Amino acid sequence: MSAAPAADVAGRIAGTVRADIRELAAYPVAHADGCIKLDAMECPYELPESVRDDIARTVRDTALNRYPAADLSALQAAIKTAFGVPAAADVLFGNGSDELIHIVVQACCAPGDVVMSPWPSFVYFDMAARFDHARFVGVPLTADLTLDLPAMLAAMREHQPKVVFLAVPNNPTGGLWSDEDVAAIVDAAPGLVVLDEAYQPFAEHTWMPRVLDAPNVVVMRTVSKIGLAGLRFGYLAGHPDWIVELNKLRPPYNLDVLTQATLMTVLRHKAVLDEQAARLRADREPLAAALAALPGVRVFPSAGNFVLARFSGKLDGNAVHLALKTRKILIRNFSNAHPLLANCLRISVGAPAENAALLAALQEILSA
Ligand SMILES: *Cc1c(COP(=O)(O)O)cnc(C)c1O
């Protein structure tokens, strides 16, 4: 046997893989070995030794030869208590909220149906919609990167979206849409509104107590931004009847036993997660202020564990991003992502020493 000629493989792919998929690039994940990593809103703090010992013990006693149990009620109860989900709501678990986004789109959208979000926002809303044969409509934010409510209402009237995703606070801009604006969108939406509260612990603001008030709202959360990005766990809370429908799309056994065991253990130490989030909240404003004091830098208000900054001095966003990368500091470049984000870079709030290293590097780069 000899391997098939590359041209034959290419020909078969061209005739088989969807044209829109062939044109896409995979979701960018930077190589980070030896770098200061301020590009992905991870928590910079590792769990304390005592919690890690506790995890090691539970994981050791977890049977790996069996599929995960069908009954998730213990974890559901623990999650509801830990994160303030109303008793009368149910929760659906996903392998990260990325999986939950797919589940929602697949459950609600026939091919060509519209998924909508203010834009720019979380890129995976757009990607998941396309993968699942829906049509994504992004409604531009204002030039100040705030929600354009009249534009949103008009776009919903025109496109009748089956699903509206609202990231509150929004990623990558950091803005927190007002309750009045969110309520107006929920009222006017013909289908489901998913409130993506990935950054809720940093905003200290939530729709969760109201999740059952409207017939068309679910609240989605993740543990990725509060210290557990490596676990891959997200949850979606809503009326039990919504959860019954969405649960039909959940891949069987999507939540592995190690994740379940680890979560049950970590939730007994929830205060540790809360304390880490509080530290990041406290460090956000000093970082934003120091960035805003640099020449030619505009910082947008953020309710997340990150800030978006526009660089319009001698160096443009691409040049600043590259100069930081050369110094092994990773942040996320949105300069070329959308016209509203021209020369914008997104910086996660890191540990104090990381923030200081970033600021020192920027001082040097911008004064060179
Ligand atoms: C990071 C992020 C998520 C990602 O969640 P995972 O649980 O890690 O898949 C979801 N929504 C928004 C807006 C995010 O920024």
Ligand as a Chemical Component Dictionary entry (heavy atoms), coordinates in Angstrom:
data_LIG
# 
_chem_comp.id                   LIG 
_chem_comp.type                 NON-POLYMER 
_chem_comp.pdbx_formal_charge   0 
_chem_comp.three_letter_code    LIG 
# 
loop_
_chem_comp_atom.comp_id 
_chem_comp_atom.atom_id 
_chem_comp_atom.alt_atom_id 
_chem_comp_atom.type_symbol 
_chem_comp_atom.charge 
_chem_comp_atom.model_Cartn_x 
_chem_comp_atom.model_Cartn_y 
_chem_comp_atom.model_Cartn_z 
_chem_comp_atom.pdbx_ordinal 
LIG C1 C1 C 0 -15.042 32.823 27.245 1  
LIG C2 C2 C 0 -16.468 32.952 26.849 2  
LIG C3 C3 C 0 -17.301 31.842 26.833 3  
LIG C4 C4 C 0 -16.617 30.527 26.855 4  
LIG O1 O1 O 0 -16.933 29.613 27.521 5  
LIG P1 P1 P 0 -16.371 28.145 27.682 6  
LIG O2 O2 O 0 -17.215 27.711 28.795 7  
LIG O3 O3 O 0 -14.930 28.245 28.003 8  
LIG O4 O4 O 0 -16.664 27.403 26.420 9  
LIG C5 C5 C 0 -18.640 32.006 26.562 10 
LIG N1 N1 N 0 -19.136 33.233 26.297 11 
LIG C6 C6 C 0 -18.363 34.324 26.286 12 
LIG C7 C7 C 0 -18.946 35.650 25.984 13 
LIG C8 C8 C 0 -17.003 34.202 26.548 14 
LIG O5 O5 O 0 -16.218 35.280 26.479 15 
# 
loop_
_chem_comp_bond.comp_id 
_chem_comp_bond.atom_id_1 
_chem_comp_bond.atom_id_2 
_chem_comp_bond.value_order 
_chem_comp_bond.pdbx_ordinal 
LIG C1 C2 SING 1  
LIG C2 C3 SING 2  
LIG C2 C8 DOUB 3  
LIG C3 C4 SING 4  
LIG C3 C5 DOUB 5  
LIG C4 O1 SING 6  
LIG O1 P1 SING 7  
LIG P1 O2 DOUB 8  
LIG P1 O3 SING 9  
LIG P1 O4 SING 10 
LIG C5 N1 SING 11 
LIG N1 C6 DOUB 12 
LIG C6 C7 SING 13 
LIG C6 C8 SING 14 
LIG C8 O5 SING 15 
# 
